[in-house]
Amino acid sequence: MYHLQLKLAALLAWAAAVACEGVVAPVPEARGPGDCPPGGVNYAQLAAKLSKAAQIYQPGSSAFNAAVARWSNLSIPVANVVVVPSTENDIVQTVKFANQNSLPFLTTNGVHGSITTLGAMTHGIEILMSQLNRIAIASDGKTATIGGGVMSKNLTDALWAAGKQTVTGTCECVSYLGPGLGGGHGWLQGRYGLISDQFVSMNVVLANGSLITIDQNSRLSWAMKGAGHNFGIVTSTTSKIYDIQHPNYAMATLIFSGDQVEAVYRVANEQWHSTGKTMPVNLINWSYWFFDPTIDPQKPVIAMYLIQEGVSAVDAAYTQPFLDLGPIINQAVSGTYRDLAAWTGISLDAPPCQKTGNANPRFPIYLKSYNTTAQRLVYNLFAQATTNASTPFSNALFMFEGYPQQGVKAISDDATAFAYRADNLLVAPLLSYKPTGPALDEVAFKLGKQMRQILYEGSGQTSLNTYVNYAYGDETPLAWYGSDAWRQTRLHALKGDFDPTGKFSFYGPIA
Ligand SMILES: Cc1cc2nc3c(=O)[nH]c(=O)nc-3n(C[C@H](O)[C@H](O)[C@H](O)COP(=O)(O)OP(=O)(O)OC[C@H]3O[C@@H](n4cnc5c(N)ncnc54)[C@H](O)[C@@H]3O)c2cc1C
């Protein structure tokens, strides 16, 4: 067991050995055996203030290496030490300690955050939330209090066992709060709204180390629902939960040749995204583009997923217009809500839940409907980039996520910091590649931007509407949080009041 659990008995010996750990990273030449450079940090002082179950992982330990490994290996945050709190007070103490020692700190959870702004953290403390994983359902069955380190799948499973559910991210290995703080899309959003729309109250450790409870009447509540990464560490949230109404689901997978891009998305528009139309509340339509030479050795395919709630087979009314186009593959499955992640390739054992060392940048844009001309242009670019003989991007995935929006649009546009309730489709190329250095990173960046630009120009929109939780990191705060002046003014005012020195400014910083 390499975990260094700091206990009083070991404290003195350990303190001598690690008194210099966590020194300001950019001065390695100042370091040597037994040599404490200016700014050396004595983590033993922090350890003495933490609870018995809290842990501090040092560099060089396997626990440290496992904790700092991330899903996307591009512009990653760098830490000198990882603190694993087990109580709210551990977080309070860690933040105060970091402040006293002028150390940056970053909350980490499911480590699927991939925005490149995280790379601005070049040293300091990572606060890994994994031990704050309690889930407690209230006696009235209407809310659950969810620890700040709970994973999406754990929440789904715990609620399911009690006949309950709530909106979580779809991927089993992302945390509950990581997606939620940026808004949070999930299978149930058509019924109940975004993940963040479920927040009733929260315990939050602020930048100065104070622990507060906020509810719907708190000024900060608005910001935590869409721009929450900028304001504090959420130790727990109390969120709305619901009786399971429709446990069963069915999915139709229809795989098309890339030749049919225009036809496929024309049908999607005709069914759900043209004037007066909307996604039915019980239907989700995702599609992926990917190159699978076993299906088509020449070019990427289009996989359409029609996921319907409460049925054992997807209604023909939804599938037939696509079947009329003649898919290469037509498959159907049925099961329950808990099968959805496996069906769509985002369950715990699926590739997106593994840390492979790959860089995984995405270039997201929200759209209202598909522009079939733009779809063709961007498909051609994607095909060229994924199929040429020497490409590093053969595993790239283009994602088109069409969730039902009723629950999202039922909440007024200005009610929370999430700015994009009016949009219908979350679209992003995911340019997964094995990193080899800045030159390839630059190729990926240019390619991703070019793809997004095609979609942006085809959308007719006047602002780049970007989901902060998928963002590459080159976008502006206007793109992440909305270009309306009032949104920016309100966010800046809150930032000034709650985090004036920008302690929480690594993930999609407001300023
Ligand atoms: C495979 C995959 C599937 C995804 N599916 C969805 C989806 O269905 N819906 C959706 O909306 N998004 C989804 N996302 C995007 C997801 O919202 C972001 O990647 C998110 O940042 C992941 O959170 P995390 O805790 O896993 O990652 P982390 O990197 O650990 O956290 C990201 C950031 O969240 C903040 N944070 C996390 N926990 C806390 C906390 N307790 N208190 C304060 N700040 C905190 C920190 O700023 C941190 O830097 C998906 C991403 C991937 C890679």
The ligand as a Gaussian input file, in Angstrom:
#p B3LYP/6-31G(d) Opt

LIG

0 1
 C      -16.979000      10.110000     -21.800000
 C      -17.602000      11.382000     -21.351000
 C      -18.963000      11.456000     -21.189000
 C      -19.563000      12.627000     -20.763000
 N      -20.911000      12.658000     -20.616000
 C      -21.498000      13.794000     -20.211000
 C      -22.910000      13.862000     -20.026000
 O      -23.629000      12.903000     -20.235000
 N      -23.455000      15.022000     -19.646000
 C      -22.705000      16.129000     -19.427000
 O      -23.267000      17.162000     -19.096000
 N      -21.365000      16.103000     -19.577000
 C      -20.753000      14.963000     -19.956000
 N      -19.403000      14.939000     -20.129000
 C      -18.621000      16.143000     -19.883000
 C      -18.400000      16.313000     -18.398000
 O      -19.426000      17.123000     -17.899000
 C      -17.054000      16.969000     -18.102000
 O      -16.025000      16.226000     -18.668000
 C      -16.846000      17.132000     -16.610000
 O      -15.840000      18.091000     -16.401000
 C      -16.444000      15.837000     -15.958000
 O      -16.401000      15.976000     -14.563000
 P      -15.446000      15.035000     -13.732000
 O      -15.730000      15.229000     -12.311000
 O      -15.549000      13.678000     -14.266000
 O      -14.015000      15.593000     -14.102000
 P      -12.938000      16.422000     -13.245000
 O      -11.871000      16.722000     -14.216000
 O      -12.558000      15.697000     -12.023000
 O      -13.716000      17.717000     -12.845000
 C      -13.892000      18.745000     -13.781000
 C      -13.978000      20.055000     -13.026000
 O      -15.175000      20.079000     -12.297000
 C      -14.982000      20.802000     -11.088000
 N      -15.483000      19.959000     -10.013000
 C      -15.704000      18.618000     -10.020000
 N      -16.239000      18.241000      -8.862000
 C      -16.384000      19.343000      -8.108000
 C      -16.900000      19.604000      -6.811000
 N      -17.373000      18.636000      -6.023000
 N      -16.879000      20.884000      -6.368000
 C      -16.420000      21.885000      -7.124000
 N      -15.910000      21.696000      -8.369000
 C      -15.908000      20.436000      -8.837000
 C      -13.522000      21.169000     -11.028000
 O      -13.385000      22.499000     -11.481000
 C      -12.876000      20.265000     -12.028000
 O      -11.747000      20.830000     -12.661000
 C      -18.784000      13.766000     -20.524000
 C      -17.405000      13.688000     -20.686000
 C      -16.816000      12.515000     -21.100000
 C      -15.346000      12.476000     -21.264000

